[in-house]
Amino acid sequence: MASMCLVLVALVVIQLGFGAYGVVVAKFAVKSKADPLIFSMIRDAGAFPVILLAGFISERRLDVPKLRELPMFAILGFVGMFGNQLPYILGIYYTSANIASIFQPSIPVWTAILAVITRMEPLPPINKAHGWAKILGILLATTGAVTMVLDKVKSEKGEMKSSYGLGYLFLIINTLCTAIYMLLQKKLIFNKVDSPWKQKPITLTAWSYLFGTIFMALSSLYYVFTNQFEKFTYFPQEEIYPIIYAIFVASSLCYMLITWCNMQISATVVTATWPLQVLFCAVLSYVILDEVLTTLEYIGALLIISGLFAVIWSSYVLEKEIETQSKESYGYVRVSDGDGFIPETEPKTQKIN
């Protein structure tokens, strides 16, 4: 298992990549009126060979899914790529990048709730400090992110558009699918002792992307049946930059790291870093677009950082508790339900003269 520090660095890189992605999509793809479905299909189709090559280099072999494993990859591709990425871009198109950012902090909340409902993770122990730290940490980070974005939305001029309702629906689907994808990876892969993909997170991500591309391509047939062939040929120059960023950073780098981090720690802790997207988006807007940070944004940033520290501390304490329990139980075997545990001894060998 990788060190916690390395995992945290990877989580920060993920949110930095996603934070910049929202700015890039809003600045280039939306303004150039690029079609969301075609954009997402090109993104996934381009990311698949990149991730597959990265998996071959880093994992030193190329594994192909068996026939019985195809439904699993189809589910991961549908939920994690198709159901996640397309609604996110549609949400930005029908609302704005700032409003899309409001919904992202709900991902750790969805993940925590679904993990408890499905019994994949236990309820945080409320009789212990680290249990409360995890609960309050997620709430603090979420509140901080919402505070930052609400301040931005409030400062935007103009009335609410009629398309916002549809945009909200797409963003709810996006956040729910992200949470479900993280938990499905745990359930179908990383929590199974006999899973052949358990130690191959990059190749796992690559084949999931292939199925995501297939679902995008099937959906794009709508344009064929409705004789909208121009959707496939319209590719403005402004779309090149977001496509390159989406393929190599938002898809390849970020999703490989997501799977790797999900292999190392719980899905709840992985998604607890999602509010950092809002913080990075605000900082990048300040540095690149010369947008001024307000007092509420500073307060929100402080809440996000405080919440994440609480979650990290909770995870660290829980990990130490598990290590201690493992050491205490090491070397003991259960004889029967009534006898409890006895020390394990070396088997006696009979000496032959």
Secondary structure, 3 states (H helix, E strand, C coil): CCCHHHHHHHHHHHHHHHHHHHHHHHHHHCCCCCCHHHHHHHHHHHHHHHHHHHHHHHHCCCCCCCHHHHHHHHHHHHHHHHHHHHHHHHHHHHCCHHHHHHHCCHHHHHHHHHHHHCCCCCCCCCCCHHHHHHHHHHHHHHHHHHHHHHHHHHHCCCCCCCCHHHHHHHHHHHHHHHHHHHHHHHHHHHCCCCCCCCCCHHHHHHHHHHHHHHHHHHHHHHHHHCCCCHHHHCCCHHHHHHHHHHHHHHHHHHHHHHHHHHHHCCHHHHHCCCCHHHHHHHHHHHHHCCCCCCHHHHHHHHHHHHHHHHHHHHHHHHHHHHHHHHHHHCCEEEEECCCEEEECCCCCCCCCC
